[in-house]
Structure formats: C-alpha cells, structure tokens
C-alpha cells in the first residue's frame, strides 16, 4: 500500500508541475503580447507627436523682421530627435523630426516614432533634446532677399548664460523674452549649471569670436562660421546639424537667385533696367549651390550685400 500511495503522490506532483509550466507559458505570452501591443501603440503615438510638433512650428514661423518666441509643453518627458539631411539628388534636402516619450512600463524610453520630414523647415538644435517643455523662437534669414525662417529649439533643462554678448544678441534675448537665456557682465554671475557663452574670452563652454564670426564649443576642435541670425544656430546646434542646415539654406538661396534672374529678364523686357544685377545673381547662384562648409559664408555674404545695394539703387527693385 505504501508503494501505491507514493506512486499517486508522484503522479500528482507531475500534474502540478505541468500545470504550473503551462500556466507560466500562457502568462508570459500574454504579457509579451500586451507589451508588444503597447510598444506598437506607443510607436504610433510617438509618430503622431512628431507630426504635431512639425505642424505646431508653422504658426511660430514669421514674416515679421522681429521674430517670434513660443513654448511647447509636453505631458511627459520627451526626447525630440532633430536630423538634417542633405542627400545627393535632393536639391533642398530635408528636415526630419521624430519623438520618443518616457514610459512607466517596460523600457524607460519608448522607441522613437517614424520621422516626419519637411523640406521647408530649418531647425537648429542639438541632435537630441530632452524635457517636458521646449523653448522655441524664429527669425527670418535674408541673403540678400528672404531665404527662410530659422527655427531655434532648446529644452527647459538647458540654461545658457551670455557673458558680454553683442547688442544684437542682447536685443533678441530681451525683446523676445527668451527663457533659459541670461545676460551677465562676468562669468562668475552665471547660474552654476548653465552653459557659458563667452564673447570676450575663451575657454568657456561656447566661445564666440565676433571678429572671425566663428563659434567653437569646448567638446570639439572645429569652429563653425555664421552670418547675422545664424549665430543662434551656431550656438545651439551640434556641428553636423549646423553645417547641414547651412548647406540646405544656401541651396534655397541658389534657387531663389535663379528665379530672381528670370524676374530681371522679364522686367528688362518691360523697360525696367536691372541688367547689371544679372551677373551678380548668377555668381551668387553658383557659389551658394557649391558651398562646402560654413567657412564660405563670409564671401557669400559680401556678394549678397553688393546685390542688396545695387537693388536699392534700381528704379524698380527686384526684391
């Protein structure tokens, strides 16, 4: 009898083990399927958020000379991925925006959604910016006519301290009431965790050389070069993002120069003389199309300034 009882007990143990294993597998599959479903929904949601951010930027863009500022608030911690692409065969390149949100389930950060692409946006920022609140301002960029609206983005987690900036920089920060950007006369007055932007000394997080119109960051050896409103882009952007956006802007400048030549030819046939601008515009179109780096901006800017002066002296202006 003892042997029989032991056999039944052993059979009961196998039954329980089998049930536990099967139950564990079912629970695992249920959790896995649910997690995959949540991940898929999150990816879809992040894709939609990326599109919405691109759409939200449009009203901020302005035709006013003074520029505009705005704030985008997110319900959860968010990462915005800013990728500039200037590919061979694409005249104007494109601006890709994708988003990843922080999650309380599974991985800390969800996979980023499918990138939304824009050919008419020029966003200057780090490759990845993170926070719940994002500060934005735009300024029109002209060379010599309006090329596009420049958009600058940084997170509320980032603070910038400008030490003895130029009057133009100071005016923009004060007039647009740009949050997260303070102006001081000495580096010792900067907030502890702020990124120091120096104009009259070197060795800061970001050094601006007004004479050479260049910006160098502590973490890299290369400098980038700027003209006019591009200085904010040089300060806020990663090197690759900045250089790519400059090339995209110059490609647009090249196309607009060609269009302006056509306009000049048409007006000349109507008796409005602007023939002397045509070779200058042709030169501008060629130089901006073939630009290799921001170092060439100074030469292009000088040519654009000559075109602007010539245009101002015309009886009927081209722009």
C-alpha angles and dihedrals in degrees: 000000000000091000092050092051092050090052092052090048090051092049090051090052092054090049092053093045091050091049092048093049093048091046091050091051091050092048091047092050091047092050092044093049092047092048092049090049091050091048090051092048091046092051089050090047092049089050090054092047090053090053092047092052090053090049093046090055092061097073089048091058110093146198090206120106093225097061130222137254131206143162129230115204121199126200093228138021106291138189118211115201113206115195124175117199127193102175128180109263094026109100098198100022117214145262116233121198123185132167138211123189130205115252137202091205125069115330117026091236123035121226112274117257125246109292119254112223128212128180096192101051127089110191121183117199142103117299089256126022121185134196146083094263128046126195119214138181134169135205130184116247121213130186096181097315124025111291103176146310113278116218121205121193133183134161128252084240089068123076124187126200116199113203113203096335125187118276090252092055092045092049093051094049093048100038094047092038091228109199119220092031119100130182121216138165097224132035091231088069094060121109111263098245097037124114107248115228111192128193102174102035139037135230095063126125087264124019120199117197105198094188095056091029091230136136125208127185124210094239095057139050098215126084126214124213129226145191125205113313092010089081091084089051091052090050098046102034135080112245097253093047093049097048091047093051091048090054091049092050092049091049087056090047089053092053093046090050090055090049090050090053089055089049090051092051091051094048092046089058087055092054098263104128116218099134094123090064095056098078091045091051090047090053091048091050092053097044095048093046093053099043113141101184144353088267088082093058094093094058091045091048092053091051091047091051091054089051091050092052092047091049092051089056094054121106089226111026124220093215 
